[in-house]
Each structure stands twice: as C-alpha cells, then as structure tokens.
C-alpha cells in the first residue's frame, strides 16, 4: 500500500512500478527494503547532526524509527548521548525522550553505517573563499558511507548543492563500493538506491517544521524515487516526487534564488528611496495592501543564514561551467553584498550630523544572529558591519539575547548586559537584528542616536532614529 500523502499522480506511477514491472526488480533488494520502510522497521542513519540533521533525526525517532546519528564533532555527540540539545528548534526533552526509549543514539565514527537501511547525508555545503562550492564535507561523508556500505541500502543526499551532484559525484563512488562486497560495481536501483531531497529548514519558524513542510524527492531510478518517497511519507505530511535528482536539486536552488533576487530588488529600492528622500518602509507597507501581484520583501543590512547567500551562487557556478552567465543571480549578489557597507555609510552620516566620526566612537550593535529570535550566526551581515566599523576605528560592542559570545569569522566578543545606563554610554546604537525580546522603548529613551536597519522602531517618531 502506498502512503496517502504522496501526491495522487505519483501514487499511480508508484503502483504501476510496484505491480506491473516485477521483472525489473528480479534479484534486487527492493522488495525487502520497501516492506521495511512501510512497516517502519528500517533503521535510519543520519550523517551530520546540525540544523538539518538533528531535527530530522528527532522527527524519525519520535515516529518510532531507530535512528543512528553520525557527526565528526565529539562534543556534539557527547551532548546528545547525555540527552541534551544544542539546537534551538530541538528541545532537550525531545532528545532525552528518544534516547531513553532507545530510538536514538549518536556516534563520532561511522562503523555502524552498515547497520542502517537508510542513510541521509545532511552535511554543510559552504562556499570557498573564491565563491566556488566547497564539496569537501559531502566528499568526506561519501567516503565514510562507501567504506561501510552493504547491499540493499537507500542513500539520500539532503545537503544543498548544484544540479548534477547526486548523479555525477555520488553515484559513481557508491557504485564502486560494490567491488569490495560483490567483486563488481553496485547497480543503482537493484543493489542500492540513491535519491536527492532538499532540506527546507527555516530556523525559528513556529508555523512550518520538519513535519508539515512538503518534502521534494528525486530518485536516480523510479525504484529509488519510490523508496525515498515512502521513507519520508511516514513522517512528513506531504511528499512531492519529481522525475530526477537534478530536478530536486534545482527546486532548492530556485526557491532560494527567488528570495535572493527579490531581497536584492528591495535592497536597491531602499538605496533609491534614500536618494529620492522617500521612506522605503512606508512604500513597502503601502504596496503590500495590494491583494494580488505583489509579495512584500524587506531590506536589511545584508543577507545571512545557511541558504540564501549561498545557494544561488551554487547555481551560478554550475552555469559558468556550461558557458552561461546567470545575470540575475550575479546582480543580486552584488547588491546584497553591498548592504553592510550601505548600513555603515548610514552610520557615518548619522554621526557626522552630530559632529562625530566613526573613528573613536562607541557603537553598540543590537542583534548579531542572521535573523530575529534565533541563535544562528551563519553568514550574518552583522558580522560584516562589525568588521567594517572596527576597520574604521570604532569601539564596538554587541548585545544579543540568543548569542552570549562570538568566536566566528576572526571575531572574539561577548554580549554586554543591556541596561538603560549602559545604552546611554554609546554614541550610537545600530539595530542589525530585530529580536522580539529587546526592550526597544528603553533603547529609544536612552540611546543618543539609533540607526535602525530592520524597521524595529516603526512605531517611534524621533529625530534621533535613522532608518535604513
């Protein structure tokens, strides 16, 4: 029986595959693995226990699967095996519950890969200093999976990457693992199964989570796609199967390129509005009243997070290898990467009106996480703003209720204690992340000057507030 939450057209295809083409599956491990997935008896391995891998592990463990987590960081593994979480979206009691129920265990080595029926790879895919895709984490994970692989496993890549990675990079290496066991290459769709399913994690999102965010899946063969769809359908509310891993890889890049380009547009609107002496926030708010044909995006001090600043560049890089320039992406990246400097120029102008220079000024940064109400520093534009201000001679401190200390990107700082007396000591306060639990009334009352890059002070009308 096909789970009901796989889309209707795909259900027909899966039934066709399962019932009408038995000869295609002769000598394969397909039937056994399929039944283990449907019965929830399959053992799940998750490689990489970060912002993607840990929530996924907890989701499957909470649904009754036995999950084995793998991570190179022994400190993370130790915390998890103590029943403690280090990720905001995963409550510690959930880890404790699954650990005590013996549905979850974590290891810093990968020898137990052979015990897993399904292996999901959720490792980082950053950019190198030259803005090329850094595939080292995927390659390291792939090497460890290959070394302990056996017949009948389903391998799924969730790490964001360029179209073609699953088929061009992962497939040949996993096929080669068969020589160790069978004396010949594995055959995909028969000896093992391979698919891509893009992660869609949005840290801090209270509405959409691992369960109710639709899951896109693309398999190398129809068998691979079906098994991956069944796997996710036992936990996720909706599974959308596409025709290939390349399509699934492209889905993720389209989603975040869409956001990157539209944020770049509204960032440029903010720059244009400054030159026109128009309030861009008022313009966006009024435009948002249109009930069709408009979707609001908002400017800020730059792009941050694990996806939007990085994913479009993966696509652009791939297309350059095909002698094509992704012009929208390159232009969007150029605009978005200029926003920290634009924010610093706003700071410079605000101080100049007070007959002060950035050099020697005491500046307080409010919020260093890449977005509100989370504890994630990845690609945060606040770090760029701090670097630029320090480079111009400013004395910079920060406050962030979610990030007590920074040891990132050549910065080592600790969050100050925020108080009215402390706020009043600074020449200028910069709101770079608009956390909900900051007392903005106190900030407005006690600050000498404020640059608000997030429109956090929209309800205050005072001359000392300078908007982005």
N, C-alpha and C positions, 0 to 999 in steps of 0.2 A: 504493500500500500504506500502510495506517495503522500508525504505530509501535505496538508491542505494549504499551508501558507506559501507554497511555491506557486508562482503565477500560473494562471489557467493554461495559457498556450504552452508553457514549458511542461506542465503536468502531462499534456497529451504526448509531447515529444519523449518524456521520460518513460511513460507507459509503452510507447512504441519501441523504444530501445530495449526495455526490460523484457517485453513479452514477445516481440516479433523477430528479434535477431539473436537467438540463443547461440547460433553457430559462431558469431563474432566473439563470444565470451568463453569458448571452449579452452580449457587449460589455464584459465585466468583465475585470479583470486577475488574477482569482482563480487561473486555471489556471497561469499562468506563475509567480506568487509561490509557489503551493503546491508546484510542482515544484522551485523553487529552495530552498525550505525542506527538502524531503525529500532533496535532493541535497547539502545543506549548502553551497550556493553563494551563499546570501543573505548580504549584507553587513549587519552589525549595528551600530547606533548606540546608545550608552548615554549619556543625559543625566544628569549628576550622578555623580561618582566618589567617593562616600563609602562608608559602612559597608555599603550595599546595592549601589550601582552598580559599585564596583571588584571585589568578589568575583564578581559576575555577569559582568562583562567578562572576567575571567580564566578563568572556567568555560567560556564560549563560545569564547574564543580557544584554550584548551587542547584543545578538541574539534575544532579545525580551522577554525573560522569566522574571517573577517576582521572585527575589532571596531574601531570608531572611538569613542573616549571623548570626551565634551564636559564641560567644567567651567569655571565663571566664575573659579575661583581659579587664577591663572597659576603660583603656586608649586607647587600640586599637579600641574599639567600638566607643569611643568619636571622635577619629580622622577620622574614616570612615564616621561617620554621619556629620562631618564637610566637607566631600568631599576630605579628604587628604589620601594619600597612605603612608605606611611605608615600602613598599617592592619595591626594585629596578626594578623588572620586571613588575610592575604595575604602570603606570604613574598616577599621581594625576588627570590630566584632565579626564581620563577614569572613575575614581571613581566619580568625580564631575558630569560628564555627566549622569551616570546611577542613581545617587542619585536624580538629578534634574528631570530626566524622570520618577521618582518613580518606577524604575525597581529594585532598591536595597535598603535594609535597614538592620541595624545591631543592635543586642541586646546582653546584657551581661547575660540575663536569657533565659530560654528555653520554656517558656509557649506557644510561637507561633509555636512550633513543630507540634501541632495538625492541624495547617493550611496548612502544607506542604504536597504535593503529593509525592515528592521525598525527601529523607533525605540522604545527603552524609556526611560521617564521615571522616574528614581529620585531625586527631589529632596526636601529636608526639608519636613515639614509641621508646624511647631511651633504653639503656641498664642500668641495675643496676650496683652498684659498683662491684658486683660479676660476671658481664658479663652475667647475666640472662635477658631475655626480661622483660622490665617494661611495663606491660599491664594496669597500673593504669589509663592512660588517656583514653584508649579505654573503660575501665570498667565504668569510670565516665560519659563518653558520652553516653554509652549504658544505664546507669541508668536513665539519663535525657530523652533520647528518649523514653524509655519504659514508663516512668511516664506520658507522654503526647501523646502516640501513639493512633491511631484510625484505623479502618478498611480501607483497600484499599491503604496503603502506600507502596512505594518502598524504602527500606533501602539499601544503598551501602556503604561498607567499602573501603576506599582508603588507609588507613594507612598501611604501610609495616609491615608484621607480619609473623609468622611461618605458614606453611601449616596445615590447620585444624581449624584455629581460627574462621573463619566465621561460620562453621558448628558446632563446638564443644563449642564455647564460646557465640557467638552472637545468634545463632538460638534458643537455649533453653530459653534464657532470653526474647527474643522478643515474642516467642510463649506464654510465661507466661503472657504477657501483656493482652492477651485476656480475662483472668478471670475477670479483672476489668470492661470490656465492655460487654462481651458475657456470662460470667459465665462459660466459658470453655477456654481451650488453643486456641490461634490462629492456623490456619492451613496454613503453608507456601505454597505459590503458589495459595492460594484461598482467605484467609483473608488479607494476606500481602505478600510482595515479598522481597527477600534478595539476594544480589549478592556481589561479590568482584571484584574490578577493581583497579589494582595497579597504583599508581601515577608514572609518568615518568617525573617529573620536573627536569630541568637542569638549575639552576640559571645562568643568564648571557649569555645563548646560544642565539645568534642572529638569528640562522637558524631554530632551532626547538623549537616550543612553544606548548601551550595547544591545538591549532587548528590542526597543521599538524603532531603531533606525534601520531602514531597509538595507539588506545585505546584497551587494552585487557579486556575482561569481562567474568566472570564465574558465573552463577546463581545456586542457590541451586536446583531449578527445571527448566525445559525448559521454563515455563512461566516467571520465574524470569530472566533468561538469555535473553529472548527476550525483555522484558520491559527495562532492563538495556541497551541493545544494541540500542534500539530505542531512549532512552533518550540521550545517548552520540552521536548518529549519527546525531542529529540535530545541533550539534556544531562541532564535530571533523570530520576531513576529512575521516578517516578510522577507522572502528571498527572491531576487531577480537574477535569473540566469541569462547571460549573454553568450554569444556564439564562440568566443575565443578569449584567451588570456590577454591578447593585445587590446581587445575592446574593453575589457575590465580595467586594464592599466590606463587606458585613455580616459575612461569615465572619471577616475580620480583626478587626473590632471585637468580635465575640462572643468570640474567642479571648482577647483581652487584657482584656475586661471580666470574663470568668470569673476570670482571675488577680487582677485588681484587687479584685474583691469578696471573693474568698477570702483574699487577703492582709489586707484590711481586717478581716475576721472574726477572723483570728488575731491581728492587732494589738490588737483590742479584747479578745480573750481574755487577752493579756498585761497589759492595763490591769486587767482584772477579777481576774486571778490576783494581781497586786500587792496589791489591796485585800483579797483573801482570804488573803494570805500563803501562796500556793501557788506552787511553781516551775513556770512555764508550759512550760519546755523539757522537764521531766520528763513533764508531762501530754501534750505533743505526741508525744514519743517513745513513750510507752506506748500512746496511741491509734493510732499508726502500725503497731502489731503486728496490728491487725485486718485480715484478708486481703480484706475486701470492704467496700464502702460508705464508705470513708474514704480521703482523699488528703491527705498532710501538706503544709501550707504553714507558713512560719516568719515570726515577727515581726522587726522591724528598726527602724532609726532613720527610716525613710520610704521612699517609692518613688523609683526612679531609672530611667534608661535612656530609649531613644527611643520606647518603645511604651506601657508600662503606665500611666505617669502621664498620658499624653496621649490615647491612642486612645478610651477610654471617654467622655472629655469631648467628642470629636467627635460621638459618637452622641447624647449628652445634648443638645448644642447643636442638632442636627438635629431632635430630637423636640420641643424647645421651640418651634421654628418651626411644628410641627404641633399645638401646644396640648396637649402631653403632657409630664408630668414623669417622667423616668427616676429613680425614687426610690432604687433600689438603688445606682445609679451616684453620685448626689449624696451619699448617706450614706457610701458607701465613700470617695469623695474627701475628705469631711470628716474621717473617721477617719485616713486615710493621711496627709493633710497636717498633722495634729496631732502626728505621731510625732516629728519633730525637737524640738518643744517638750517632749514627754514624755521624750525622751532627755536634754535639758538639765536637766529637773527631777530626773531620776535623778542627774545630775552634781551638782546643787545639794545634794541630800540627802546624797550621799556625802561631799562636802566639809564640810557642816555637822556631820556626825558627827566630823570631825577638827578642829572649831572653826575652820574656814576659810570664806571666802566666795568666790564665783566672781570677784568684783571683785578684781583684783590677783593671782589665782592663775595659775601657769604650767601650761598644759594642752597635752598632745600628742595630736593626732588621728592614729590609725593607720589609714591607708587612706582615700583620697578618691574612688576610682573608684566607679561606681554599683553594681558587684558584683565579686566576687572574681576575681583573676587576669586582669583586662583593663585596658586603658589608656583607658577611655571615661569622661568626666566628665559626660556629658549628664544633666541633671536629678538629679544625685547628691544624696542627702539630706545627705551630709557637708558640702556647701557651706552648706546651711541651718543645720546645727549650728554650723559655724564662725561664720557671721554672727551667730547668736543669742548665742554665747559672747562674741564681740568686743563686741556691743552691751551686754553686762552687765559689761564691763570686764576680761575675761580676756586674758591674754597667750597667744596661740595659735600653735603651730607644728604642722606635719604631717610625716608620713613616708609615702611611697607608692613602692614599687619600680618601679611602672609609669608614674608621673606625676611627672617631675622638677620641673615648675613648673606653677603655676596662673595663668592670666590669663583669668578667667572670672567672670561674674556679679559684677563690681566687686571681685573679689579678685585680688591680685597677691602670690603667695607662692612660695617654693621649698622643696622637700623637704629636710629635715635629713639628716645622716648618722646612722644609728641605731647606737648602741653602748651597752653596759651603763652606762658613765659618764654618757652623755647622758640615758638613760632615767631615771636616779636624780635628775636635776636637776628633774624636773617634779613638781608637786603631785599631778597626776592624769593618767592615760593613758586615752583613750577609743578603743575598737576600733569603728570605724564600718564598715570593710570588712575581711573576714577573708581576706586574701590568704594563699595556701598557703606562700609562701616567706618568711614572717616567723618569726623565732625567738621563739615565744611562751614557751618556757621561760625565756629571758633576760628577756622582758618581765615575767613573773610574779616572777622572782627580784629584779629591780632596781627595779621600779616601787613607789612608795609606796602608790598606790591605782589601781585599774583599774575602769572602767565598760565592761562587755562587752555591746554591743548585738547581737552576732551569735552568741553561744554558742561563740566560738572557744576559750574556756578551759574547755570542758565537763569536761576530764579533771583539772582542778586544783580543789582544795578549800581555799581560803584565805580568811580573813576580809576581806582587802583587795580581793577580787574582788566587784564588784557587778554582777549580771546585769540585763538589761533586764526 
